[in-house]
Amino acid sequence: MTGNNGLRHQVDMEIRIRRIIFYTLIFLSFIYIISSLVFGDMGLIKYIELYKKKNHLEASIKEINQENQLLKEQIKLLKEDPFFKEKYAREEFGLAKPDEYIFQYDR
């Protein structure tokens, strides 16, 4: 009986060792997969960085489009409206009509 009991004990120990090795490999695999999902090249942290960069670029594009629209309106006014041309020439370049005097004040 003790021979069978010792053999049974040895088989149980081998089964336990195999289970421990199996569960350890499963656990390490999960750790690797989770760390890859979070810290890898295509991981969560990289995704968050790219998302922030995308939002920043979209805001820049929106701002530039608004600026372009204002410039298009100014160009249209410069081409069509003589009063706007005159105002622009006076304000931007300090031009005056003949027989006009320009007074500039220091601030």
C-alpha positions in Angstrom: 0.0 0.0 0.0 2.8 2.5 0.8 4.2 2.0 -2.7 0.8 3.0 -4.3 0.4 5.8 -1.9 3.9 7.2 -2.7 3.2 6.8 -6.4 -0.1 8.6 -6.0 1.6 11.4 -4.0 4.2 11.8 -6.8 1.5 11.9 -9.5 -0.5 14.5 -7.5 2.7 16.6 -7.1 3.4 16.5 -10.8 -0.2 17.5 -11.6 0.1 20.4 -9.1 3.4 21.5 -10.6 1.9 21.4 -14.2 -1.1 23.4 -13.0 1.2 26.0 -11.3 3.2 26.3 -14.5 0.1 26.5 -16.7 -1.5 29.2 -14.5 1.7 31.1 -14.3 2.0 31.1 -18.1 -1.6 32.3 -18.5 -1.0 35.0 -15.9 2.2 36.2 -17.6 0.5 36.1 -21.0 -2.3 38.4 -19.6 0.3 40.7 -18.1 2.1 40.9 -21.5 -1.2 41.5 -23.4 -2.4 44.2 -21.0 1.0 46.0 -21.0 1.1 45.9 -24.8 -2.4 47.3 -24.9 -1.5 50.2 -22.6 2.1 51.0 -23.4 2.7 49.5 -26.9 3.2 51.4 -30.1 -0.6 51.1 -30.8 -1.5 51.2 -27.1 -3.9 53.3 -25.1 -1.3 56.0 -24.2 -0.3 56.5 -27.8 -4.0 56.6 -28.8 -4.7 59.4 -26.2 -1.7 61.4 -27.4 -2.8 61.1 -31.0 -6.4 62.0 -30.1 -5.2 65.2 -28.3 -3.0 66.1 -31.3 -6.0 65.5 -33.7 -8.2 67.8 -31.6 -5.5 70.5 -31.6 -5.0 70.3 -35.3 -8.8 70.4 -35.9 -8.9 73.6 -33.8 -6.0 75.1 -35.8 -7.8 74.3 -39.0 -11.0 75.9 -37.8 -9.1 79.0 -36.8 -7.2 79.2 -40.1 -10.5 78.8 -42.1 -12.1 81.6 -40.1 -9.0 83.8 -40.9 -9.2 82.8 -44.6 -12.9 83.8 -44.6 -12.1 87.3 -43.2 -9.3 87.7 -45.7 -11.6 86.8 -48.6 -14.2 89.3 -47.3 -11.4 92.0 -47.2 -10.3 91.2 -50.7 -13.9 91.4 -52.0 -14.4 94.7 -50.3 -11.0 96.0 -51.7 -12.1 95.0 -55.2 -15.6 96.4 -55.0 -16.0 99.1 -52.4 -14.1 102.4 -53.1 -14.8 103.7 -49.5 -13.2 100.6 -48.0 -10.2 101.1 -50.3 -9.8 104.6 -49.1 -10.2 103.7 -45.4 -7.7 100.8 -45.8 -5.1 103.1 -47.5 -5.5 105.7 -44.8 -5.3 103.3 -41.8 -2.7 100.9 -43.1 -0.4 103.1 -45.1 -1.0 106.6 -43.7 -2.0 108.0 -47.1 -4.0 111.2 -47.6 -5.8 113.0 -50.4 -4.2 116.0 -51.9 -4.5 119.2 -49.7 -5.1 117.1 -46.6 -3.0 117.1 -43.5 -2.3 114.1 -41.3 -1.9 114.6 -37.6 -0.3 111.8 -35.6 -0.3 111.7 -31.8 2.0 109.6 -29.7 0.3 107.4 -27.2 
